[in-house]
Every structure is written in C-alpha cells, then in structure tokens.
Amino acid sequence: MPRRIPLNDREVRQLFADPAAYDDWSVRWRRRIGDEPQTAAARQTAMRAVNPAFIPRNHRVEAVIEAA
C-alpha cells in the first residue's frame, strides 16, 4: 500500500535530493510523536524554550570578530 504524503509536506519533500529519504524519515517521526503524551502545542512550546531563535553563520561571526 503506498504511503500518503501530507499536503503540507510536499514543499519540504521537494527540497530533498532524494525525496524517498524524506518519506522514510517522516513516517518514523510521525510514529514517534504519536507515541508521546504531549500535545502539538506543548511540544512546540518546549522546543521554543530550548532551541535558538537565530543561528549565527560562521562567516558572519568571523566578520564581526575581525571588525571588533
């Protein structure tokens, strides 16, 4: 039976050189979050609390260091 790709995944899937790799990962990820007791909103709040809002790029950091 072919796997269905959720509509909101189509754009992300197209970014992969091997879209089948995304399909495999997506299935495992959805299964895993389905096993967790958190709601989607609680999971989002937890991730926002610990993940950075911005990720500095090395070349930008080096430029700032050199300018200082």
Predicted model as a PDB file, atoms N, CA, C, CB and O in Angstrom, pLDDT in the B-factor column:
MODEL        1                                                                  
ATOM      1  N   MET A   1       0.838  -1.183   0.000  1.00 48.00           N  
ATOM      2  CA  MET A   1       0.000   0.000   0.000  1.00 48.00           C  
ATOM      3  C   MET A   1       0.886   1.250   0.000  1.00 48.00           C  
ATOM      4  CB  MET A   1      -0.955  -0.004   1.222  1.00 48.00           C  
ATOM      5  O   MET A   1       1.728   1.376   0.889  1.00 48.00           O  
ATOM      6  N   PRO A   2       0.742   2.169  -0.939  1.00 53.00           N  
ATOM      7  CA  PRO A   2       1.599   3.365  -0.988  1.00 53.00           C  
ATOM      8  C   PRO A   2       1.311   4.285   0.191  1.00 53.00           C  
ATOM      9  CB  PRO A   2       1.394   4.127  -2.313  1.00 53.00           C  
ATOM     10  O   PRO A   2       0.178   4.403   0.656  1.00 53.00           O  
ATOM     11  N   ARG A   3       2.375   4.933   0.657  1.00 58.00           N  
ATOM     12  CA  ARG A   3       2.233   5.884   1.763  1.00 58.00           C  
ATOM     13  C   ARG A   3       1.691   7.186   1.241  1.00 58.00           C  
ATOM     14  CB  ARG A   3       3.574   6.112   2.481  1.00 58.00           C  
ATOM     15  O   ARG A   3       2.079   7.650   0.169  1.00 58.00           O  
ATOM     16  N   ARG A   4       0.790   7.778   2.003  1.00 61.00           N  
ATOM     17  CA  ARG A   4       0.263   9.103   1.641  1.00 61.00           C  
ATOM     18  C   ARG A   4       1.188  10.170   2.182  1.00 61.00           C  
ATOM     19  CB  ARG A   4      -1.180   9.308   2.185  1.00 61.00           C  
ATOM     20  O   ARG A   4       1.663  10.075   3.314  1.00 61.00           O  
ATOM     21  N   ILE A   5       1.441  11.170   1.389  1.00 58.00           N  
ATOM     22  CA  ILE A   5       2.272  12.296   1.800  1.00 58.00           C  
ATOM     23  C   ILE A   5       1.324  13.429   2.187  1.00 58.00           C  
ATOM     24  CB  ILE A   5       3.275  12.738   0.654  1.00 58.00           C  
ATOM     25  O   ILE A   5       0.553  13.898   1.349  1.00 58.00           O  
ATOM     26  N   PRO A   6       1.370  13.880   3.460  1.00 59.00           N  
ATOM     27  CA  PRO A   6       0.505  15.002   3.846  1.00 59.00           C  
ATOM     28  C   PRO A   6       0.741  16.215   2.953  1.00 59.00           C  
ATOM     29  CB  PRO A   6       0.743  15.380   5.314  1.00 59.00           C  
ATOM     30  O   PRO A   6       1.870  16.471   2.535  1.00 59.00           O  
ATOM     31  N   LEU A   7      -0.310  16.950   2.665  1.00 62.00           N  
ATOM     32  CA  LEU A   7      -0.209  18.096   1.760  1.00 62.00           C  
ATOM     33  C   LEU A   7       0.827  19.113   2.214  1.00 62.00           C  
ATOM     34  CB  LEU A   7      -1.550  18.770   1.632  1.00 62.00           C  
ATOM     35  O   LEU A   7       1.527  19.688   1.381  1.00 62.00           O  
ATOM     36  N   ASN A   8       0.940  19.349   3.531  1.00 76.00           N  
ATOM     37  CA  ASN A   8       1.883  20.354   3.995  1.00 76.00           C  
ATOM     38  C   ASN A   8       3.331  19.873   3.896  1.00 76.00           C  
ATOM     39  CB  ASN A   8       1.564  20.738   5.426  1.00 76.00           C  
ATOM     40  O   ASN A   8       4.246  20.663   4.127  1.00 76.00           O  
ATOM     41  N   ASP A   9       3.564  18.625   3.565  1.00 83.00           N  
ATOM     42  CA  ASP A   9       4.917  18.096   3.412  1.00 83.00           C  
ATOM     43  C   ASP A   9       5.441  18.196   1.978  1.00 83.00           C  
ATOM     44  CB  ASP A   9       4.950  16.657   3.858  1.00 83.00           C  
ATOM     45  O   ASP A   9       6.642  18.045   1.751  1.00 83.00           O  
ATOM     46  N   ARG A  10       4.583  18.442   1.038  1.00 84.00           N  
ATOM     47  CA  ARG A  10       5.002  18.409  -0.370  1.00 84.00           C  
ATOM     48  C   ARG A  10       6.133  19.388  -0.675  1.00 84.00           C  
ATOM     49  CB  ARG A  10       3.819  18.714  -1.265  1.00 84.00           C  
ATOM     50  O   ARG A  10       7.086  19.033  -1.369  1.00 84.00           O  
ATOM     51  N   GLU A  11       6.038  20.600  -0.171  1.00 84.00           N  
ATOM     52  CA  GLU A  11       7.085  21.593  -0.450  1.00 84.00           C  
ATOM     53  C   GLU A  11       8.403  21.201   0.207  1.00 84.00           C  
ATOM     54  CB  GLU A  11       6.650  22.985   0.037  1.00 84.00           C  
ATOM     55  O   GLU A  11       9.464  21.347  -0.399  1.00 84.00           O  
ATOM     56  N   VAL A  12       8.346  20.709   1.429  1.00 87.00           N  
ATOM     57  CA  VAL A  12       9.566  20.292   2.126  1.00 87.00           C  
ATOM     58  C   VAL A  12      10.180  19.096   1.406  1.00 87.00           C  
ATOM     59  CB  VAL A  12       9.266  19.942   3.613  1.00 87.00           C  
ATOM     60  O   VAL A  12      11.394  19.045   1.210  1.00 87.00           O  
ATOM     61  N   ARG A  13       9.370  18.161   1.023  1.00 89.00           N  
ATOM     62  CA  ARG A  13       9.836  16.947   0.336  1.00 89.00           C  
ATOM     63  C   ARG A  13      10.609  17.295  -0.929  1.00 89.00           C  
ATOM     64  CB  ARG A  13       8.648  16.037  -0.011  1.00 89.00           C  
ATOM     65  O   ARG A  13      11.590  16.629  -1.258  1.00 89.00           O  
ATOM     66  N   GLN A  14      10.179  18.326  -1.637  1.00 87.00           N  
ATOM     67  CA  GLN A  14      10.820  18.716  -2.891  1.00 87.00           C  
ATOM     68  C   GLN A  14      12.212  19.299  -2.677  1.00 87.00           C  
ATOM     69  CB  GLN A  14       9.958  19.719  -3.620  1.00 87.00           C  
ATOM     70  O   GLN A  14      12.988  19.400  -3.627  1.00 87.00           O  
ATOM     71  N   LEU A  15      12.541  19.683  -1.446  1.00 88.00           N  
ATOM     72  CA  LEU A  15      13.863  20.238  -1.160  1.00 88.00           C  
ATOM     73  C   LEU A  15      14.944  19.161  -1.070  1.00 88.00           C  
ATOM     74  CB  LEU A  15      13.821  21.024   0.133  1.00 88.00           C  
ATOM     75  O   LEU A  15      16.133  19.479  -1.094  1.00 88.00           O  
ATOM     76  N   PHE A  16      14.552  17.912  -0.968  1.00 89.00           N  
ATOM     77  CA  PHE A  16      15.494  16.802  -0.813  1.00 89.00           C  
ATOM     78  C   PHE A  16      15.944  16.268  -2.169  1.00 89.00           C  
ATOM     79  CB  PHE A  16      14.860  15.676   0.009  1.00 89.00           C  
ATOM     80  O   PHE A  16      15.142  16.130  -3.093  1.00 89.00           O  
ATOM     81  N   ALA A  17      17.230  15.971  -2.273  1.00 92.00           N  
ATOM     82  CA  ALA A  17      17.750  15.354  -3.499  1.00 92.00           C  
ATOM     83  C   ALA A  17      17.105  13.988  -3.692  1.00 92.00           C  
ATOM     84  CB  ALA A  17      19.299  15.223  -3.445  1.00 92.00           C  
ATOM     85  O   ALA A  17      16.852  13.561  -4.818  1.00 92.00           O  
ATOM     86  N   ASP A  18      16.841  13.306  -2.570  1.00 92.00           N  
ATOM     87  CA  ASP A  18      16.185  12.001  -2.595  1.00 92.00           C  
ATOM     88  C   ASP A  18      14.904  12.106  -1.779  1.00 92.00           C  
ATOM     89  CB  ASP A  18      17.123  10.873  -2.037  1.00 92.00           C  
ATOM     90  O   ASP A  18      14.928  11.848  -0.576  1.00 92.00           O  
ATOM     91  N   PRO A  19      13.776  12.480  -2.406  1.00 90.00           N  
ATOM     92  CA  PRO A  19      12.527  12.645  -1.663  1.00 90.00           C  
ATOM     93  C   PRO A  19      12.100  11.393  -0.897  1.00 90.00           C  
ATOM     94  CB  PRO A  19      11.433  13.042  -2.608  1.00 90.00           C  
ATOM     95  O   PRO A  19      11.409  11.503   0.116  1.00 90.00           O  
ATOM     96  N   ALA A  20      12.493  10.221  -1.355  1.00 90.00           N  
ATOM     97  CA  ALA A  20      12.148   8.987  -0.643  1.00 90.00           C  
ATOM     98  C   ALA A  20      12.796   8.959   0.743  1.00 90.00           C  
ATOM     99  CB  ALA A  20      12.585   7.753  -1.459  1.00 90.00           C  
ATOM    100  O   ALA A  20      12.237   8.379   1.673  1.00 90.00           O  
ATOM    101  N   ALA A  21      13.967   9.578   0.888  1.00 91.00           N  
ATOM    102  CA  ALA A  21      14.620   9.644   2.198  1.00 91.00           C  
ATOM    103  C   ALA A  21      13.765  10.463   3.152  1.00 91.00           C  
ATOM    104  CB  ALA A  21      16.042  10.255   2.080  1.00 91.00           C  
ATOM    105  O   ALA A  21      13.637  10.114   4.326  1.00 91.00           O  
ATOM    106  N   TYR A  22      13.181  11.542   2.662  1.00 91.00           N  
ATOM    107  CA  TYR A  22      12.281  12.342   3.488  1.00 91.00           C  
ATOM    108  C   TYR A  22      11.052  11.518   3.865  1.00 91.00           C  
ATOM    109  CB  TYR A  22      11.862  13.634   2.749  1.00 91.00           C  
ATOM    110  O   TYR A  22      10.607  11.547   5.013  1.00 91.00           O  
ATOM    111  N   ASP A  23      10.513  10.793   2.907  1.00 90.00           N  
ATOM    112  CA  ASP A  23       9.328   9.976   3.175  1.00 90.00           C  
ATOM    113  C   ASP A  23       9.591   8.999   4.315  1.00 90.00           C  
ATOM    114  CB  ASP A  23       8.902   9.211   1.910  1.00 90.00           C  
ATOM    115  O   ASP A  23       8.776   8.867   5.228  1.00 90.00           O  
ATOM    116  N   ASP A  24      10.729   8.316   4.259  1.00 90.00           N  
ATOM    117  CA  ASP A  24      11.079   7.339   5.302  1.00 90.00           C  
ATOM    118  C   ASP A  24      11.200   8.020   6.660  1.00 90.00           C  
ATOM    119  CB  ASP A  24      12.398   6.620   4.952  1.00 90.00           C  
ATOM    120  O   ASP A  24      10.664   7.529   7.654  1.00 90.00           O  
ATOM    121  N   TRP A  25      11.907   9.152   6.704  1.00 90.00           N  
ATOM    122  CA  TRP A  25      12.085   9.879   7.959  1.00 90.00           C  
ATOM    123  C   TRP A  25      10.744  10.373   8.491  1.00 90.00           C  
ATOM    124  CB  TRP A  25      13.049  11.061   7.766  1.00 90.00           C  
ATOM    125  O   TRP A  25      10.463  10.253   9.683  1.00 90.00           O  
ATOM    126  N   SER A  26       9.927  10.923   7.616  1.00 90.00           N  
ATOM    127  CA  SER A  26       8.645  11.489   8.013  1.00 90.00           C  
ATOM    128  C   SER A  26       7.744  10.443   8.658  1.00 90.00           C  
ATOM    129  CB  SER A  26       7.950  12.103   6.811  1.00 90.00           C  
ATOM    130  O   SER A  26       7.082  10.720   9.659  1.00 90.00           O  
ATOM    131  N   VAL A  27       7.717   9.268   8.099  1.00 90.00           N  
ATOM    132  CA  VAL A  27       6.896   8.191   8.663  1.00 90.00           C  
ATOM    133  C   VAL A  27       7.378   7.847  10.066  1.00 90.00           C  
ATOM    134  CB  VAL A  27       6.936   6.936   7.759  1.00 90.00           C  
ATOM    135  O   VAL A  27       6.564   7.713  10.979  1.00 90.00           O  
ATOM    136  N   ARG A  28       8.693   7.700  10.253  1.00 93.00           N  
ATOM    137  CA  ARG A  28       9.240   7.371  11.582  1.00 93.00           C  
ATOM    138  C   ARG A  28       8.961   8.495  12.575  1.00 93.00           C  
ATOM    139  CB  ARG A  28      10.761   7.109  11.495  1.00 93.00           C  
ATOM    140  O   ARG A  28       8.596   8.232  13.721  1.00 93.00           O  
ATOM    141  N   TRP A  29       9.130   9.745  12.144  1.00 90.00           N  
ATOM    142  CA  TRP A  29       8.922  10.890  13.019  1.00 90.00           C  
ATOM    143  C   TRP A  29       7.467  10.972  13.467  1.00 90.00           C  
ATOM    144  CB  TRP A  29       9.335  12.183  12.314  1.00 90.00           C  
ATOM    145  O   TRP A  29       7.193  11.161  14.652  1.00 90.00           O  
ATOM    146  N   ARG A  30       6.535  10.833  12.533  1.00 89.00           N  
ATOM    147  CA  ARG A  30       5.119  10.914  12.892  1.00 89.00           C  
ATOM    148  C   ARG A  30       4.722   9.778  13.843  1.00 89.00           C  
ATOM    149  CB  ARG A  30       4.246  10.873  11.624  1.00 89.00           C  
ATOM    150  O   ARG A  30       3.909   9.975  14.746  1.00 89.00           O  
ATOM    151  N   ARG A  31       5.288   8.615  13.640  1.00 92.00           N  
ATOM    152  CA  ARG A  31       5.023   7.496  14.539  1.00 92.00           C  
ATOM    153  C   ARG A  31       5.542   7.818  15.941  1.00 92.00           C  
ATOM    154  CB  ARG A  31       5.676   6.197  14.004  1.00 92.00           C  
ATOM    155  O   ARG A  31       4.865   7.565  16.937  1.00 92.00           O  
ATOM    156  N   ARG A  32       6.744   8.376  16.003  1.00 92.00           N  
ATOM    157  CA  ARG A  32       7.349   8.697  17.297  1.00 92.00           C  
ATOM    158  C   ARG A  32       6.549   9.758  18.045  1.00 92.00           C  
ATOM    159  CB  ARG A  32       8.786   9.173  17.103  1.00 92.00           C  
ATOM    160  O   ARG A  32       6.263   9.587  19.230  1.00 92.00           O  
ATOM    161  N   ILE A  33       6.181  10.855  17.373  1.00 90.00           N  
ATOM    162  CA  ILE A  33       5.436  11.886  18.093  1.00 90.00           C  
ATOM    163  C   ILE A  33       4.031  11.401  18.452  1.00 90.00           C  
ATOM    164  CB  ILE A  33       5.353  13.167  17.253  1.00 90.00           C  
ATOM    165  O   ILE A  33       3.432  11.897  19.406  1.00 90.00           O  
ATOM    166  N   GLY A  34       3.510  10.451  17.709  1.00 90.00           N  
ATOM    167  CA  GLY A  34       2.213   9.867  18.040  1.00 90.00           C  
ATOM    168  C   GLY A  34       2.261   9.070  19.334  1.00 90.00           C  
ATOM    169  O   GLY A  34       1.247   8.923  20.017  1.00 90.00           O  
ATOM    170  N   ASP A  35       3.444   8.553  19.672  1.00 93.00           N  
ATOM    171  CA  ASP A  35       3.624   7.778  20.900  1.00 93.00           C  
ATOM    172  C   ASP A  35       3.843   8.656  22.130  1.00 93.00           C  
ATOM    173  CB  ASP A  35       4.792   6.836  20.741  1.00 93.00           C  
ATOM    174  O   ASP A  35       3.745   8.170  23.257  1.00 93.00           O  
ATOM    175  N   GLU A  36       4.136   9.937  21.930  1.00 90.00           N  
ATOM    176  CA  GLU A  36       4.412  10.832  23.051  1.00 90.00           C  
ATOM    177  C   GLU A  36       3.113  11.399  23.616  1.00 90.00           C  
ATOM    178  CB  GLU A  36       5.346  11.974  22.612  1.00 90.00           C  
ATOM    179  O   GLU A  36       2.153  11.620  22.879  1.00 90.00           O  
ATOM    180  N   PRO A  37       3.087  11.634  24.938  1.00 93.00           N  
ATOM    181  CA  PRO A  37       1.856  12.123  25.560  1.00 93.00           C  
ATOM    182  C   PRO A  37       1.584  13.609  25.341  1.00 93.00           C  
ATOM    183  CB  PRO A  37       1.905  11.853  27.020  1.00 93.00           C  
ATOM    184  O   PRO A  37       0.469  14.065  25.597  1.00 93.00           O  
ATOM    185  N   GLN A  38       2.571  14.377  24.876  1.00 91.00           N  
ATOM    186  CA  GLN A  38       2.412  15.818  24.683  1.00 91.00           C  
ATOM    187  C   GLN A  38       1.483  16.142  23.527  1.00 91.00           C  
ATOM    188  CB  GLN A  38       3.759  16.465  24.449  1.00 91.00           C  
ATOM    189  O   GLN A  38       1.382  15.396  22.552  1.00 91.00           O  
ATOM    190  N   THR A  39       0.810  17.271  23.661  1.00 92.00           N  
ATOM    191  CA  THR A  39       0.042  17.788  22.532  1.00 92.00           C  
ATOM    192  C   THR A  39       1.016  18.507  21.598  1.00 92.00           C  
ATOM    193  CB  THR A  39      -1.113  18.750  23.010  1.00 92.00           C  
ATOM    194  O   THR A  39       2.153  18.785  21.980  1.00 92.00           O  
ATOM    195  N   ALA A  40       0.580  18.804  20.399  1.00 89.00           N  
ATOM    196  CA  ALA A  40       1.436  19.529  19.456  1.00 89.00           C  
ATOM    197  C   ALA A  40       1.804  20.904  20.018  1.00 89.00           C  
ATOM    198  CB  ALA A  40       0.731  19.679  18.085  1.00 89.00           C  
ATOM    199  O   ALA A  40       2.936  21.357  19.854  1.00 89.00           O  
ATOM    200  N   ALA A  41       0.863  21.562  20.673  1.00 92.00           N  
ATOM    201  CA  ALA A  41       1.129  22.887  21.242  1.00 92.00           C  
ATOM    202  C   ALA A  41       2.165  22.803  22.366  1.00 92.00           C  
ATOM    203  CB  ALA A  41      -0.176  23.515  21.771  1.00 92.00           C  
ATOM    204  O   ALA A  41       3.049  23.655  22.456  1.00 92.00           O  
ATOM    205  N   ALA A  42       2.061  21.785  23.218  1.00 94.00           N  
ATOM    206  CA  ALA A  42       3.028  21.620  24.312  1.00 94.00           C  
ATOM    207  C   ALA A  42       4.411  21.310  23.759  1.00 94.00           C  
ATOM    208  CB  ALA A  42       2.579  20.502  25.275  1.00 94.00           C  
ATOM    209  O   ALA A  42       5.413  21.805  24.276  1.00 94.00           O  
ATOM    210  N   ARG A  43       4.469  20.500  22.719  1.00 91.00           N  
ATOM    211  CA  ARG A  43       5.751  20.157  22.086  1.00 91.00           C  
ATOM    212  C   ARG A  43       6.383  21.410  21.475  1.00 91.00           C  
ATOM    213  CB  ARG A  43       5.554  19.062  20.996  1.00 91.00           C  
ATOM    214  O   ARG A  43       7.593  21.609  21.587  1.00 91.00           O  
ATOM    215  N   GLN A  44       5.579  22.247  20.835  1.00 91.00           N  
ATOM    216  CA  GLN A  44       6.084  23.476  20.235  1.00 91.00           C  
ATOM    217  C   GLN A  44       6.604  24.429  21.309  1.00 91.00           C  
ATOM    218  CB  GLN A  44       4.987  24.156  19.407  1.00 91.00           C  
ATOM    219  O   GLN A  44       7.661  25.035  21.133  1.00 91.00           O  
ATOM    220  N   THR A  45       5.889  24.568  22.400  1.00 94.00           N  
ATOM    221  CA  THR A  45       6.321  25.436  23.492  1.00 94.00           C  
ATOM    222  C   THR A  45       7.644  24.950  24.071  1.00 94.00           C  
ATOM    223  CB  THR A  45       5.250  25.497  24.591  1.00 94.00           C  
ATOM    224  O   THR A  45       8.539  25.752  24.334  1.00 94.00           O  
ATOM    225  N   ALA A  46       7.771  23.651  24.268  1.00 93.00           N  
ATOM    226  CA  ALA A  46       9.006  23.081  24.823  1.00 93.00           C  
ATOM    227  C   ALA A  46      10.184  23.319  23.876  1.00 93.00           C  
ATOM    228  CB  ALA A  46       8.832  21.565  25.089  1.00 93.00           C  
ATOM    229  O   ALA A  46      11.278  23.662  24.324  1.00 93.00           O  
ATOM    230  N   MET A  47       9.968  23.141  22.577  1.00 91.00           N  
ATOM    231  CA  MET A  47      11.052  23.341  21.616  1.00 91.00           C  
ATOM    232  C   MET A  47      11.461  24.811  21.539  1.00 91.00           C  
ATOM    233  CB  MET A  47      10.633  22.839  20.231  1.00 91.00           C  
ATOM    234  O   MET A  47      12.647  25.123  21.431  1.00 91.00           O  
ATOM    235  N   ARG A  48      10.490  25.704  21.592  1.00 92.00           N  
ATOM    236  CA  ARG A  48      10.815  27.136  21.543  1.00 92.00           C  
ATOM    237  C   ARG A  48      11.579  27.594  22.773  1.00 92.00           C  
ATOM    238  CB  ARG A  48       9.548  27.957  21.401  1.00 92.00           C  
ATOM    239  O   ARG A  48      12.342  28.558  22.713  1.00 92.00           O  
ATOM    240  N   ALA A  49      11.377  26.906  23.886  1.00 94.00           N  
ATOM    241  CA  ALA A  49      12.057  27.280  25.127  1.00 94.00           C  
ATOM    242  C   ALA A  49      13.538  26.902  25.117  1.00 94.00           C  
ATOM    243  CB  ALA A  49      11.371  26.622  26.309  1.00 94.00           C  
ATOM    244  O   ALA A  49      14.331  27.523  25.824  1.00 94.00           O  
ATOM    245  N   VAL A  50      13.921  25.905  24.337  1.00 94.00           N  
ATOM    246  CA  VAL A  50      15.306  25.434  24.392  1.00 94.00           C  
ATOM    247  C   VAL A  50      16.094  25.615  23.091  1.00 94.00           C  
ATOM    248  CB  VAL A  50      15.316  23.994  24.764  1.00 94.00           C  
ATOM    249  O   VAL A  50      17.324  25.554  23.107  1.00 94.00           O  
ATOM    250  N   ASN A  51      15.411  25.833  21.978  1.00 92.00           N  
ATOM    251  CA  ASN A  51      16.115  25.974  20.703  1.00 92.00           C  
ATOM    252  C   ASN A  51      16.384  27.447  20.407  1.00 92.00           C  
ATOM    253  CB  ASN A  51      15.298  25.336  19.557  1.00 92.00           C  
ATOM    254  O   ASN A  51      15.577  28.309  20.754  1.00 92.00           O  
ATOM    255  N   PRO A  52      17.510  27.735  19.770  1.00 90.00           N  
ATOM    256  CA  PRO A  52      17.833  29.142  19.485  1.00 90.00           C  
ATOM    257  C   PRO A  52      16.888  29.745  18.449  1.00 90.00           C  
ATOM    258  CB  PRO A  52      19.275  29.263  18.994  1.00 90.00           C  
ATOM    259  O   PRO A  52      16.417  29.065  17.538  1.00 90.00           O  
ATOM    260  N   ALA A  53      16.628  31.027  18.614  1.00 87.00           N  
ATOM    261  CA  ALA A  53      15.789  31.736  17.648  1.00 87.00           C  
ATOM    262  C   ALA A  53      16.589  32.062  16.393  1.00 87.00           C  
ATOM    263  CB  ALA A  53      15.215  33.026  18.268  1.00 87.00           C  
ATOM    264  O   ALA A  53      16.040  32.127  15.293  1.00 87.00           O  
ATOM    265  N   PHE A  54      17.902  32.268  16.570  1.00 88.00           N  
ATOM    266  CA  PHE A  54      18.780  32.594  15.453  1.00 88.00           C  
ATOM    267  C   PHE A  54      20.006  31.705  15.520  1.00 88.00           C  
ATOM    268  CB  PHE A  54      19.182  34.092  15.470  1.00 88.00           C  
ATOM    269  O   PHE A  54      20.494  31.390  16.605  1.00 88.00           O  
ATOM    270  N   ILE A  55      20.498  31.306  14.375  1.00 90.00           N  
ATOM    271  CA  ILE A  55      21.719  30.511  14.304  1.00 90.00           C  
ATOM    272  C   ILE A  55      22.750  31.330  13.535  1.00 90.00           C  
ATOM    273  CB  ILE A  55      21.464  29.113  13.619  1.00 90.00           C  
ATOM    274  O   ILE A  55      22.610  31.530  12.329  1.00 90.00           O  
ATOM    275  N   PRO A  56      23.789  31.805  14.229  1.00 90.00           N  
ATOM    276  CA  PRO A  56      24.786  32.637  13.538  1.00 90.00           C  
ATOM    277  C   PRO A  56      25.590  31.825  12.523  1.00 90.00           C  
ATOM    278  CB  PRO A  56      25.736  33.283  14.555  1.00 90.00           C  
ATOM    279  O   PRO A  56      25.917  30.662  12.759  1.00 90.00           O  
ATOM    280  N   ARG A  57      25.894  32.436  11.426  1.00 92.00           N  
ATOM    281  CA  ARG A  57      26.703  31.809  10.381  1.00 92.00           C  
ATOM    282  C   ARG A  57      28.170  32.131  10.649  1.00 92.00           C  
ATOM    283  CB  ARG A  57      26.271  32.300   8.955  1.00 92.00           C  
ATOM    284  O   ARG A  57      28.516  33.258  11.002  1.00 92.00           O  
ATOM    285  N   ASN A  58      29.011  31.140  10.479  1.00 94.00           N  
ATOM    286  CA  ASN A  58      30.437  31.297  10.803  1.00 94.00           C  
ATOM    287  C   ASN A  58      31.069  32.508  10.112  1.00 94.00           C  
ATOM    288  CB  ASN A  58      31.196  30.040  10.413  1.00 94.00           C  
ATOM    289  O   ASN A  58      31.800  33.272  10.742  1.00 94.00           O  
ATOM    290  N   HIS A  59      30.790  32.678   8.827  1.00 94.00           N  
ATOM    291  CA  HIS A  59      31.427  33.790   8.115  1.00 94.00           C  
ATOM    292  C   HIS A  59      30.975  35.138   8.664  1.00 94.00           C  
ATOM    293  CB  HIS A  59      31.119  33.708   6.620  1.00 94.00           C  
ATOM    294  O   HIS A  59      31.746  36.098   8.650  1.00 94.00           O  
ATOM    295  N   ARG A  60      29.737  35.225   9.147  1.00 93.00           N  
ATOM    296  CA  ARG A  60      29.245  36.470   9.746  1.00 93.00           C  
ATOM    297  C   ARG A  60      29.907  36.709  11.098  1.00 93.00           C  
ATOM    298  CB  ARG A  60      27.709  36.430   9.903  1.00 93.00           C  
ATOM    299  O   ARG A  60      30.277  37.839  11.418  1.00 93.00           O  
ATOM    300  N   VAL A  61      30.059  35.652  11.893  1.00 93.00           N  
ATOM    301  CA  VAL A  61      30.708  35.774  13.188  1.00 93.00           C  
ATOM    302  C   VAL A  61      32.161  36.201  13.004  1.00 93.00           C  
ATOM    303  CB  VAL A  61      30.626  34.446  13.963  1.00 93.00           C  
ATOM    304  O   VAL A  61      32.649  37.075  13.721  1.00 93.00           O  
ATOM    305  N   GLU A  62      32.850  35.589  12.049  1.00 95.00           N  
ATOM    306  CA  GLU A  62      34.248  35.951  11.779  1.00 95.00           C  
ATOM    307  C   GLU A  62      34.362  37.411  11.364  1.00 95.00           C  
ATOM    308  CB  GLU A  62      34.838  35.046  10.686  1.00 95.00           C  
ATOM    309  O   GLU A  62      35.296  38.095  11.780  1.00 95.00           O  
ATOM    310  N   ALA A  63      33.441  37.895  10.561  1.00 94.00           N  
ATOM    311  CA  ALA A  63      33.468  39.295  10.120  1.00 94.00           C  
ATOM    312  C   ALA A  63      33.289  40.239  11.305  1.00 94.00           C  
ATOM    313  CB  ALA A  63      32.371  39.552   9.069  1.00 94.00           C  
ATOM    314  O   ALA A  63      33.959  41.269  11.380  1.00 94.00           O  
ATOM    315  N   VAL A  64      32.404  39.904  12.218  1.00 93.00           N  
ATOM    316  CA  VAL A  64      32.195  40.734  13.394  1.00 93.00           C  
ATOM    317  C   VAL A  64      33.429  40.731  14.289  1.00 93.00           C  
ATOM    318  CB  VAL A  64      30.974  40.253  14.174  1.00 93.00           C  
ATOM    319  O   VAL A  64      33.823  41.774  14.809  1.00 93.00           O  
ATOM    320  N   ILE A  65      34.034  39.567  14.469  1.00 94.00           N  
ATOM    321  CA  ILE A  65      35.233  39.469  15.291  1.00 94.00           C  
ATOM    322  C   ILE A  65      36.361  40.304  14.683  1.00 94.00           C  
ATOM    323  CB  ILE A  65      35.669  37.997  15.438  1.00 94.00           C  
ATOM    324  O   ILE A  65      37.055  41.027  15.399  1.00 94.00           O  
ATOM    325  N   GLU A  66      36.543  40.208  13.376  1.00 95.00           N  
ATOM    326  CA  GLU A  66      37.582  40.985  12.709  1.00 95.00           C  
ATOM    327  C   GLU A  66      37.301  42.476  12.815  1.00 95.00           C  
ATOM    328  CB  GLU A  66      37.697  40.576  11.243  1.00 95.00           C  
ATOM    329  O   GLU A  66      38.228  43.268  12.979  1.00 95.00           O  
ATOM    330  N   ALA A  67      36.049  42.866  12.725  1.00 95.00           N  
ATOM    331  CA  ALA A  67      35.698  44.283  12.797  1.00 95.00           C  
ATOM    332  C   ALA A  67      35.904  44.830  14.211  1.00 95.00           C  
ATOM    333  CB  ALA A  67      34.242  44.493  12.357  1.00 95.00           C  
ATOM    334  O   ALA A  67      36.185  46.015  14.391  1.00 95.00           O  
ATOM    335  N   ALA A  68      35.763  43.962  15.203  1.00 92.00           N  
ATOM    336  CA  ALA A  68      35.939  44.417  16.595  1.00 92.00           C  
ATOM    337  C   ALA A  68      37.421  44.567  16.870  1.00 92.00           C  
ATOM    338  CB  ALA A  68      35.286  43.421  17.614  1.00 92.00           C  
ATOM    339  O   ALA A  68      37.809  44.940  17.977  1.00 92.00           O  
TER     340      ALA A  68                                                      
ENDMDL                                                                          
END                                                                             
